[in-house]
Amino acid sequence: MEKAKQLSVSAIKNGTVIDHIPADSLFTVITILGLEHISNQITFGTNLESKKFGKKAIIKVSAVYFTEEEINKIALVAPAARLNIIRNYEVVEKHELTLPDEIEGIARCFNPTCITNHEPVKTRFSIISQKPLRLKCHYCEKITDEEHLTII
């Protein structure tokens, strides 16, 4: 007799599902998106089994759809994540996250003397590499790596 499949995290009617988040990045993604400040239903799970990643996390947010800037922020810490738009319990759009060649106003420059850390100047970085993550500051040309990454 075949065992029935059981969902680890319940379905949502309308909203966004972010899947394939590295398990250790779940709470960073929650903070980046400011999910602790919204009143919509949010379901998340971590340390779920994944054939591709070993352990993964997932976030389901009811009736919320994210901006391109928010999605780019997620891509910095969870580049393999997938974003699904749900309408009437059906996946109507699927997006694999990718970083653009340049990002603005998302991360803080690692260099304490950079103008962006002392003046009201929007940060701007070129993506040098995604794995490992390396960002080059447009102003001071210092490299910020994954270990020193601070999301604004």
N, CA, C and O of each residue as an XYZ file, in Angstrom:
608
protein
N       0.849     -1.188      0.000
C       0.000      0.000      0.000
C       0.888      1.243      0.000
O       1.806      1.354      0.812
N       0.614      2.166     -0.903
C       1.425      3.371     -1.022
C       1.109      4.351      0.092
O      -0.052      4.589      0.423
N       2.163      4.915      0.663
C       2.013      5.882      1.746
C       1.578      7.231      1.165
O       2.139      7.693      0.171
N       0.584      7.855      1.786
C       0.091      9.159      1.315
C       1.151     10.224      1.535
O       1.867     10.218      2.537
N       1.237     11.144      0.571
C       2.157     12.261      0.698
C       1.607     13.256      1.706
O       0.409     13.537      1.726
N       2.480     13.780      2.532
C       2.043     14.766      3.522
C       2.808     16.063      3.294
O       4.031     16.055      3.154
N       2.087     17.166      3.257
C       2.735     18.462      3.103
C       3.387     18.853      4.416
O       2.771     18.749      5.476
N       4.647     19.308      4.348
C       5.330     19.763      5.556
C       4.845     21.148      5.962
O       4.819     21.484      7.146
N       4.458     21.952      4.965
C       3.998     23.318      5.205
C       2.707     23.495      4.413
O       2.664     23.168      3.227
N       1.653     24.007      5.048
C       0.352     24.091      4.402
C       0.318     25.056      3.216
O       1.134     25.973      3.125
N      -0.633     24.836      2.317
C      -0.791     25.645      1.113
C      -1.410     27.006      1.444
O      -2.087     27.155      2.461
N      -1.172     28.005      0.567
C      -1.824     29.312      0.701
C      -2.677     29.549     -0.536
O      -2.388     29.025     -1.612
N      -3.732     30.342     -0.373
C      -4.634     30.619     -1.492
C      -4.011     31.608     -2.472
O      -3.962     31.345     -3.674
N      -3.533     32.751     -1.961
C      -2.901     33.792     -2.772
C      -1.693     34.320     -2.028
O      -1.724     34.468     -0.806
N      -0.622     34.604     -2.764
C       0.559     35.169     -2.118
C       1.837     34.694     -2.769
O       1.864     34.369     -3.956
N       2.899     34.656     -1.976
C       4.228     34.332     -2.480
C       4.838     33.216     -1.658
O       4.735     33.193     -0.431
N       5.468     32.300     -2.352
C       6.227     31.230     -1.703
C       7.685     31.394     -2.113
O       8.000     31.482     -3.300
N       8.566     31.434     -1.128
C      10.007     31.468     -1.399
C      10.542     30.124     -0.921
O      10.529     29.820      0.272
N      11.010     29.329     -1.873
C      11.449     27.967     -1.579
C      12.945     27.833     -1.859
O      13.542     28.689     -2.512
N      13.529     26.775     -1.369
C      14.952     26.465     -1.567
C      15.866     27.515     -0.952
O      16.933     27.809     -1.491
N      15.447     28.080      0.175
C      16.291     28.997      0.949
C      17.251     28.123      1.753
O      16.811     27.144      2.355
N      18.547     28.443      1.783
C      19.425     27.671      2.667
C      18.884     27.770      4.104
O      18.513     28.851      4.561
N      18.846     26.643      4.797
C      18.253     26.602      6.137
C      18.863     27.651      7.068
O      18.155     28.250      7.878
N      20.173     27.875      6.953
C      20.821     28.836      7.854
C      20.585     30.293      7.441
O      21.031     31.204      8.138
N      19.895     30.527      6.329
C      19.596     31.898      5.884
C      18.139     32.298      6.104
O      17.756     33.425      5.788
N      17.330     31.401      6.637
C      15.891     31.670      6.787
C      15.621     32.961      7.536
O      14.890     33.816      7.035
N      16.185     33.126      8.711
C      15.852     34.295      9.523
C      16.442     35.580      8.939
O      15.909     36.665      9.172
N      17.523     35.467      8.192
C      18.060     36.635      7.481
C      17.062     37.087      6.422
O      16.812     38.283      6.278
N      16.491     36.141      5.679
C      15.500     36.476      4.648
C      14.256     37.094      5.298
O      13.710     38.067      4.779
N      13.809     36.543      6.417
C      12.654     37.101      7.133
C      12.927     38.553      7.527
O      12.056     39.411      7.380
N      14.126     38.827      8.023
C      14.500     40.187      8.428
C      14.610     41.112      7.222
O      14.109     42.236      7.254
N      15.265     40.646      6.153
C      15.422     41.452      4.935
C      14.065     41.919      4.417
O      13.910     43.071      4.011
N      13.089     41.022      4.434
C      11.762     41.342      3.910
C      10.873     42.048      4.920
O       9.763     42.460      4.584
N      11.346     42.195      6.160
C      10.559     42.876      7.196
C       9.294     42.111      7.553
O       8.292     42.717      7.933
N       9.327     40.792      7.437
C       8.129     39.993      7.668
C       7.654     40.047      9.120
O       6.486     39.782      9.402
N       8.541     40.382     10.023
C       8.136     40.477     11.437
C       7.221     41.679     11.683
O       6.641     41.808     12.761
N       7.092     42.561     10.680
C       6.284     43.773     10.831
C       4.962     43.727     10.067
O       4.218     44.707     10.082
N       4.653     42.622      9.405
C       3.397     42.570      8.655
C       2.393     41.675      9.372
O       2.768     40.775     10.124
N       1.115     41.935      9.129
C       0.075     41.196      9.845
C      -0.537     40.064      9.011
O      -1.426     39.360      9.490
N      -0.073     39.885      7.778
C      -0.571     38.796      6.931
C      -0.126     37.451      7.494
O       0.834     37.374      8.260
N      -0.832     36.399      7.107
C      -0.440     35.058      7.523
C       0.905     34.714      6.898
O       1.099     34.875      5.693
N       1.827     34.242      7.720
C       3.153     33.826      7.266
C       3.405     32.436      7.819
O       3.244     32.193      9.015
N       3.799     31.530      6.944
C       4.175     30.190      7.366
C       5.607     29.977      6.925
O       5.962     30.267      5.783
N       6.430     29.469      7.832
C       7.783     29.132      7.407
C       8.211     27.835      8.045
O       7.739     27.448      9.114
N       9.110     27.183      7.362
C       9.669     25.935      7.861
C      11.151     25.926      7.572
O      11.601     26.490      6.575
N      11.904     25.291      8.438
C      13.341     25.199      8.226
C      13.813     23.784      8.507
O      13.123     22.992      9.149
N      14.986     23.490      8.018
C      15.575     22.159      8.128
C      14.681     21.086      7.500
O      14.619     19.949      7.969
N      13.981     21.487      6.408
C      13.167     20.546      5.652
C      14.082     19.773      4.704
O      15.102     20.298      4.259
N      13.726     18.556      4.403
C      14.551     17.747      3.507
C      14.502     18.289      2.086
O      13.452     18.689      1.584
N      15.663     18.291      1.459
C      15.774     18.706      0.066
C      16.769     17.780     -0.622
O      17.901     17.631     -0.162
N      16.352     17.158     -1.720
C      17.257     16.277     -2.456
C      18.430     17.074     -3.027
O      19.554     16.578     -3.108
N      18.149     18.312     -3.417
C      19.169     19.145     -4.051
C      20.118     19.796     -3.047
O      21.313     19.917     -3.319
N      19.596     20.222     -1.877
C      20.392     21.005     -0.937
C      20.648     20.328      0.409
O      21.371     20.876      1.242
N      20.081     19.170      0.633
C      20.214     18.535      1.942
C      19.141     19.069      2.877
O      18.140     18.399      3.128
N      19.350     20.266      3.387
C      18.364     20.942      4.242
C      18.018     22.281      3.611
O      18.883     22.977      3.078
N      16.739     22.629      3.680
C      16.293     23.892      3.101
C      15.258     24.529      4.012
O      14.792     23.930      4.981
N      14.914     25.760      3.670
C      13.841     26.481      4.370
C      12.855     26.975      3.323
O      13.174     27.058      2.137
N      11.654     27.300      3.781
C      10.598     27.797      2.902
C       9.806     28.861      3.658
O       9.635     28.770      4.873
N       9.327     29.864      2.935
C       8.475     30.908      3.512
C       7.259     31.046      2.608
O       7.391     31.120      1.387
N       6.079     31.079      3.211
C       4.837     31.324      2.473
C       4.167     32.533      3.106
O       3.891     32.553      4.305
N       3.909     33.549      2.273
C       3.315     34.797      2.764
C       2.007     35.019      2.021
O       1.989     35.137      0.796
N       0.924     35.073      2.764
C      -0.406     35.226      2.183
C      -0.641     36.667      1.733
O      -0.387     37.613      2.478
N      -1.133     36.816      0.498
C      -1.560     38.101     -0.065
C      -0.452     39.156     -0.122
O      -0.731     40.352     -0.031
N       0.796     38.722     -0.270
C       1.917     39.659     -0.403
C       2.722     39.262     -1.630
O       2.979     38.082     -1.867
N       3.121     40.276     -2.415
C       3.955     40.077     -3.593
C       5.120     41.052     -3.470
O       4.909     42.228     -3.176
N       6.331     40.586     -3.687
C       7.522     41.377     -3.406
C       8.003     42.169     -4.612
O       7.771     41.789     -5.760
N       8.684     43.290     -4.323
C       9.240     44.150     -5.369
C      10.539     43.542     -5.891
O      11.104     42.641     -5.271
N      11.004     44.034     -7.023
C      12.268     43.571     -7.597
C      13.419     43.840     -6.627
O      14.317     43.009     -6.493
N      13.404     44.993     -5.948
C      14.464     45.325     -4.989
C      14.488     44.316     -3.833
O      15.558     43.877     -3.409
N      13.319     43.958     -3.335
C      13.252     42.975     -2.249
C      13.758     41.613     -2.724
O      14.456     40.914     -1.989
N      13.406     41.242     -3.945
C      13.857     39.972     -4.506
C      15.370     39.971     -4.687
O      16.023     38.958     -4.439
N      15.935     41.105     -5.120
C      17.390     41.210     -5.258
C      18.085     41.056     -3.910
O      19.163     40.467     -3.832
N      17.477     41.578     -2.851
C      18.056     41.429     -1.513
C      18.096     39.957     -1.110
O      19.080     39.484     -0.542
N      17.021     39.246     -1.411
C      16.970     37.816     -1.096
C      18.060     37.079     -1.872
O      18.719     36.193     -1.328
N      18.250     37.442     -3.136
C      19.245     36.772     -3.980
C      20.658     36.914     -3.420
O      21.508     36.060     -3.671
N      20.920     37.982     -2.666
C      22.247     38.149     -2.060
C      22.546     37.054     -1.042
O      23.678     36.576     -0.965
N      21.549     36.652     -0.264
C      21.785     35.673      0.805
C      21.251     34.285      0.471
O      21.612     33.311      1.132
N      20.396     34.180     -0.545
C      19.822     32.892     -0.940
C      19.735     32.814     -2.461
O      18.639     32.780     -3.021
N      20.900     32.786     -3.136
C      20.895     32.858     -4.606
C      20.218     31.679     -5.303
O      19.827     31.800     -6.464
N      20.073     30.559     -4.631
C      19.439     29.390     -5.255
C      17.939     29.327     -4.956
O      17.262     28.387     -5.372
N      17.425     30.317     -4.241
C      16.007     30.308     -3.868
C      15.124     30.442     -5.106
O      15.539     30.968     -6.139
N      13.898     29.951     -4.969
C      12.898     30.082     -6.034
C      11.698     30.809     -5.458
O      11.289     30.569     -4.322
N      11.144     31.703     -6.263
C       9.995     32.489     -5.834
C       8.799     32.084     -6.694
O       8.862     32.124     -7.922
N       7.718     31.699     -6.038
C       6.502     31.295     -6.743
C       5.352     32.210     -6.359
O       5.124     32.468     -5.177
N       4.630     32.697     -7.355
C       3.443     33.514     -7.132
C       2.242     32.572     -7.171
O       2.072     31.799     -8.114
N       1.413     32.652     -6.127
C       0.261     31.765     -5.981
C      -1.024     32.570     -6.125
O      -1.187     33.617     -5.498
N      -1.932     32.073     -6.956
C      -3.270     32.653     -7.081
C      -4.272     31.491     -7.105
O      -4.170     30.574     -7.920
N      -5.238     31.561     -6.189
C      -6.266     30.518     -6.071
C      -5.634     29.119     -5.936
O      -6.038     28.169     -6.607
N      -4.651     29.027     -5.066
C      -3.929     27.783     -4.736
C      -3.061     27.227     -5.863
O      -2.499     26.141     -5.722
N      -2.943     27.945     -6.969
C      -2.148     27.469     -8.103
C      -0.909     28.346     -8.284
O      -0.967     29.558     -8.078
N       0.204     27.734     -8.670
C       1.410     28.489     -9.005
C       1.187     29.090    -10.392
O       1.045     28.361    -11.373
N       1.156     30.423    -10.468
C       0.934     31.086    -11.750
C       2.214     31.677    -12.327
O       2.285     31.956    -13.524
N       3.224     31.869    -11.483
C       4.529     32.354    -11.947
C       5.607     31.701    -11.107
O       5.440     31.501     -9.903
N       6.732     31.366    -11.762
C       7.906     30.836    -11.069
C       9.101     31.695    -11.453
O       9.297     32.019    -12.624
N       9.894     32.059    -10.461
C      11.076     32.868    -10.726
C      12.277     32.260    -10.009
O      12.222     31.984     -8.810
N      13.357     32.054    -10.750
C      14.616     31.698    -10.113
C      15.316     33.018     -9.830
O      15.361     33.902    -10.685
N      15.857     33.146     -8.641
C      16.493     34.396     -8.266
C      17.852     34.514     -8.940
O      18.618     33.552     -8.995
N      18.137     35.691     -9.444
C      19.442     35.981    -10.013
C      19.829     37.388     -9.596
O      18.985     38.276     -9.478
N      21.102     37.569     -9.380
C      21.593     38.903     -9.044
C      21.837     39.694    -10.326
O      22.350     39.152    -11.306
N      21.471     40.970    -10.319
C      21.825     41.804    -11.466
C      23.334     42.073    -11.442
O      24.009     41.722    -10.474
N      23.858     42.685    -12.489
C      25.292     43.000    -12.530
C      25.660     44.060    -11.504
O      26.794     44.107    -11.026
N      24.694     44.912    -11.168
C      24.906     45.979    -10.183
C      23.728     46.040     -9.232
O      22.589     45.773     -9.616
N      24.013     46.395     -7.987
C      22.948     46.610     -7.010
C      23.134     47.973     -6.364
O      24.259     48.444     -6.200
N      22.030     48.599     -6.001
C      22.064     49.913     -5.363
C      21.225     49.903     -4.107
O      20.113     49.376     -4.097
N      21.760     50.489     -3.039
C      20.995     50.710     -1.828
C      20.554     49.456     -1.095
O      19.607     49.504     -0.310
N      21.217     48.343     -1.334
C      20.816     47.087     -0.713
C      21.776     46.667      0.394
O      21.350     46.191      1.446
N      23.079     46.847      0.150
C      24.096     46.404      1.102
C      24.966     47.579      1.540
O      25.071     48.592      0.849
N      25.583     47.413      2.700
C      26.483     48.429      3.241
C      27.908     48.105      2.800
O      28.284     46.935      2.719
N      28.700     49.138      2.513
C      30.097     48.948      2.149
C      30.890     48.537      3.390
O      30.722     49.098      4.473
N      31.748     47.550      3.202
C      32.580     47.000      4.272
C      33.633     48.010      4.745
O      34.076     47.944      5.891
N      34.037     48.941      3.876
C      35.089     49.909      4.192
C      34.549     51.009      5.114
O      33.682     51.780      4.703
N      35.048     51.091      6.355
C      34.526     52.102      7.288
C      34.770     53.545      6.831
O      34.078     54.454      7.289
N      35.735     53.768      5.942
C      36.008     55.132      5.485
C      35.300     55.484      4.179
O      35.462     56.591      3.666
N      34.523     54.558      3.643
C      33.788     54.815      2.395
C      32.789     55.955      2.599
O      32.171     56.069      3.658
N      32.640     56.783      1.589
C      31.728     57.932      1.655
C      30.296     57.500      1.982
O      29.555     58.242      2.627
N      29.909     56.305      1.539
C      28.539     55.831      1.779
C      28.259     55.574      3.259
O      27.102     55.487      3.671
N      29.321     55.451      4.055
C      29.154     55.243      5.497
C      29.194     56.545      6.290
O      29.052     56.533      7.513
N      29.390     57.689      5.584
C      29.487     58.974      6.281
C      28.603     60.070      5.698
O      28.326     61.069      6.362
N      28.168     59.887      4.480
C      27.348     60.885      3.787
C      26.063     60.216      3.307
O      26.016     58.992      3.184
N      25.015     61.004      3.033
C      23.770     60.407      2.525
C      23.884     60.025      1.046
O      23.197     60.584      0.191
N      24.766     59.062      0.764
C      25.010     58.580     -0.590
C      24.533     57.132     -0.663
O      24.904     56.307      0.172
N      23.719     56.833     -1.653
C      23.200     55.473     -1.844
C      24.342     54.544     -2.258
O      25.103     54.862     -3.172
N      24.461     53.398     -1.585
C      25.518     52.455     -1.937
C      25.284     51.888     -3.335
O      24.152     51.773     -3.803
N      26.387     51.541     -3.977
C      26.318     50.973     -5.321
C      27.462     49.979     -5.487
O      28.622     50.315     -5.249
N      27.137     48.773     -5.892
C      28.140     47.723     -6.031
C      28.013     47.033     -7.375
O      26.923     46.916     -7.935
N      29.157     46.577     -7.881
C      29.196     45.655     -9.008
C      29.333     44.262     -8.410
O      30.051     44.067     -7.430
N      28.652     43.311     -8.994
C      28.772     41.930     -8.544
C      29.989     41.337     -9.252
O      29.984     41.169    -10.471
N      31.020     41.026     -8.491
C      32.230     40.434     -9.068
C      32.038     38.934     -9.221
O      32.377     38.356    -10.253
N      31.486     38.303     -8.177
C      31.176     36.875     -8.269
C      29.997     36.562     -7.358
O      29.781     37.226     -6.344
N      29.234     35.531     -7.742
C      28.077     35.121     -6.939
C      28.445     34.027     -5.956
O      27.920     33.993     -4.843
N      29.347     33.125     -6.353
C      29.809     32.055     -5.462
C      31.308     32.000     -5.513
O      31.840     31.547     -6.526
N      32.019     32.414     -4.523
C      31.504     33.093     -3.333
C      31.074     34.515     -3.683
O      31.566     35.113     -4.640
N      30.153     35.037     -2.893
C      29.642     36.378     -3.141
C      30.734     37.414     -2.898
O      31.351     37.449     -1.833
N      30.963     38.263     -3.910
C      31.937     39.355     -3.794
C      31.368     40.578     -4.510
O      31.014     40.515     -5.687
N      31.288     41.691     -3.781
C      30.737     42.937     -4.302
C      31.827     43.999     -4.296
O      32.560     44.131     -3.316
N      31.939     44.759     -5.389
C      32.928     45.831     -5.467
C      32.219     47.173     -5.368
O      31.326     47.472     -6.161
N      32.617     47.977     -4.393
C      32.005     49.286     -4.172
C      32.335     50.227     -5.332
O      33.484     50.316     -5.764
N      31.333     50.913     -5.819
C      31.490     51.865     -6.917
C      32.346     53.071     -6.488
O      33.045     53.655     -7.316
N      32.294     53.442     -5.210
C      32.956     54.661     -4.732
C      34.381     54.425     -4.262
O      35.291     55.133     -4.691
N      34.597     53.442     -3.386
C      35.943     53.239     -2.831
C      36.658     52.034     -3.436
O      37.843     51.820     -3.183
N      35.935     51.246     -4.237
C      36.460     50.075     -4.933
C      36.894     48.931     -4.015
O      37.565     48.003     -4.469
N      36.526     48.981     -2.744
C      36.822     47.884     -1.819
C      35.863     46.728     -2.108
O      34.755     46.927     -2.606
N      36.314     45.531     -1.787
C      35.524     44.323     -2.012
C      34.846     43.925     -0.699
O      35.499     43.814      0.339
N      33.534     43.714     -0.759
C      32.780     43.193      0.377
C      32.441     41.750      0.043
O      31.864     41.459     -1.005
N      32.810     40.842      0.956
C      32.516     39.436      0.720
C      31.342     38.988      1.587
O      30.801     39.760      2.378
N      30.964     37.730      1.419
C      29.803     37.173      2.107
C      29.918     37.301      3.630
O      28.941     37.591      4.320
N      31.122     37.079      4.130
C      31.351     37.129      5.579
C      31.101     38.513      6.154
O      30.677     38.632      7.303
N      31.355     39.564      5.376
C      31.233     40.947      5.853
C      29.999     41.658      5.300
O      29.863     42.872      5.453
N      29.102     40.913      4.659
C      27.913     41.494      4.049
C      26.914     41.958      5.102
O      26.540     41.198      5.995
N      26.490     43.207      4.988
C      25.419     43.745      5.837
C      24.350     44.292      4.904
O      24.605     45.179      4.089
N      23.146     43.744      5.040
C      22.008     44.204      4.227
C      21.433     45.439      4.903
O      21.270     45.478      6.122
N      21.127     46.452      4.086
C      20.569     47.697      4.624
C      19.069     47.536      4.804
O      18.396     48.467      5.247
